[in-house]
């Protein structure tokens, strides 16, 4: 059984799933629902696959109703991009330091998908970056001060993007621009496109759609293999 615990230390807050003999670690950046059961389940899957996972809690101390999406969006709109320099880099410090992991990747979903791109551009210690349907909007929201597409040129690690074909947040032209920028770099860019799937297609309440079910089933195995290989190579 995977051993789990929580961390609440200065700038590092979240849920940790420990692999018995980790080949590396994954910093998981969640959706607007935060450290919920689906994110904890993903952390456990990563640990079972040999990767210690830390799910960042961007809403430390907040007890909002996880089913109140307008409320969740309102609290997400209070976040700022400077968290990349402070809390997210501190999470990597913790994983490489206290957790003694040889290498760390970042894996983000929705809100966390955008942050994963920003973090990979800022922190060159990352071995890989995965962004599931990153919430990259054009124009940016008022609380967003960093352009993820412009900064993508500074990402020095391999990147894997998972795009929903019917995504209404990162719309298709924006995805194409992000992919174009990433593919001009001198490191690998992997992309997945899942026609008919919607934004956040992995959410349990969206599994009544066959397109979302297929995207959920098909997207995870190549992402897991990408993380395992990238971390093994970096370690």
Secondary structure, DSSP 8 states (H G I E B T S, - for coil): --EEEEEEETTEEEEEEE-TT-SEEEEEE--TT-S-HHHHHHHHHHHHTTEEEEEE-TTTT----TT-HHHHHHHHTT--GGGGTTHHHHHHHHHHTTT--S-EEEEEETHHHHHHHHHHHH-TT-SEEEEES----SS--TT--S-HHHHGGG--SEEEEEEETT-SSS-HHHHHHHHHHHHTSSS-EEEEEETT--TTTTSGGGTTSHHHHHHHHHHHHHHHHHHHHHHHHH-
